[in-house]
Amino acid sequence: MGALGVVEGLHQLGLSPQIKWPNDVLLGGRKVSGVLAEAAWVGELLDYVILGIGVNVREEALPPGKEMDFPATHVEGELGRRVDRPRLLLDILLGVDRWYPRLGKADLLAAWEDRLAFRGEPVELSDGSAPLRGILLGLTVDGWLRLADQAGEVVELEPGDHWLRPLAEGRQSGR
């Protein structure tokens, strides 16, 4: 929901963002935004969600190169012009508001998957142990990542402390 809100806000600027599973937003294959969510459930009912959303709007928002764990970019660099930050914030919040009623619904998952970065491409995932390589297939109905490993077996990975990277030899330009 949060990443889709960012995608919609950036789309209003004429950009074509993608979502790097599970919670980053990319422009041209580089991270422009990160989203963190904390949810509280009462049984099977969602009580509330707290979203933390960061967007690199200006160049000074980027950490020094040696501190980045994934190539990053900023909105103004992608556009080549200044951005009205309050307007961008409003567009992101309006996007989040549009997706909030759809939490847990098939159309939210479909929208997330439609904007999923690296789908159909070779990727590497790691949770700190041995990395897993394969072709990113898409998402499950629960938002888990589906990956065809090197043996051709389909593996489903729960969102959590994984990092996902495209494998250079499989990258298509512009993604």
ChimeraX attribute file (.defattr): number of C-alpha atoms within 10 A of each C-alpha:
attribute: neighborCount
match mode: 1-to-1
recipient: residues
	/A:1	24
	/A:2	25
	/A:3	30
	/A:4	24
	/A:5	22
	/A:6	31
	/A:7	26
	/A:8	23
	/A:9	23
	/A:10	22
	/A:11	14
	/A:12	14
	/A:13	15
	/A:14	10
	/A:15	16
	/A:16	14
	/A:17	27
	/A:18	27
	/A:19	25
	/A:20	24
	/A:21	24
	/A:22	22
	/A:23	18
	/A:24	22
	/A:25	28
	/A:26	26
	/A:27	23
	/A:28	17
	/A:29	23
	/A:30	19
	/A:31	24
	/A:32	26
	/A:33	25
	/A:34	20
	/A:35	18
	/A:36	14
	/A:37	12
	/A:38	9
	/A:39	10
	/A:40	11
	/A:41	10
	/A:42	8
	/A:43	7
	/A:44	6
	/A:45	8
	/A:46	12
	/A:47	10
	/A:48	11
	/A:49	12
	/A:50	11
	/A:51	15
	/A:52	11
	/A:53	17
	/A:54	15
	/A:55	21
	/A:56	19
	/A:57	21
	/A:58	17
	/A:59	13
	/A:60	9
	/A:61	14
	/A:62	18
	/A:63	12
	/A:64	8
	/A:65	10
	/A:66	6
	/A:67	8
	/A:68	11
	/A:69	10
	/A:70	13
	/A:71	12
	/A:72	20
	/A:73	23
	/A:74	21
	/A:75	21
	/A:76	15
	/A:77	13
	/A:78	14
	/A:79	12
	/A:80	8
	/A:81	10
	/A:82	11
	/A:83	14
	/A:84	11
	/A:85	11
	/A:86	9
	/A:87	13
	/A:88	19
	/A:89	16
	/A:90	12
	/A:91	21
	/A:92	24
	/A:93	17
	/A:94	16
	/A:95	20
	/A:96	21
	/A:97	14
	/A:98	14
	/A:99	19
	/A:100	15
	/A:101	11
	/A:102	13
	/A:103	12
	/A:104	14
	/A:105	12
	/A:106	12
	/A:107	12
	/A:108	17
	/A:109	18
	/A:110	13
	/A:111	13
	/A:112	23
	/A:113	20
	/A:114	13
	/A:115	20
	/A:116	22
	/A:117	24
	/A:118	25
	/A:119	20
	/A:120	15
	/A:121	18
	/A:122	22
	/A:123	24
	/A:124	18
	/A:125	20
	/A:126	14
	/A:127	12
	/A:128	9
	/A:129	8
	/A:130	8
	/A:131	13
	/A:132	16
	/A:133	20
	/A:134	23
	/A:135	22
	/A:136	24
	/A:137	20
	/A:138	21
	/A:139	21
	/A:140	14
	/A:141	11
	/A:142	12
	/A:143	18
	/A:144	17
	/A:145	20
	/A:146	19
	/A:147	27
	/A:148	20
	/A:149	17
	/A:150	12
	/A:151	8
	/A:152	10
	/A:153	10
	/A:154	16
	/A:155	15
	/A:156	16
	/A:157	15
	/A:158	13
	/A:159	14
	/A:160	9
	/A:161	9
	/A:162	17
	/A:163	17
	/A:164	19
	/A:165	15
	/A:166	22
	/A:167	16
	/A:168	10
	/A:169	9
	/A:170	13
	/A:171	14
	/A:172	11
	/A:173	7
	/A:174	8
	/A:175	14
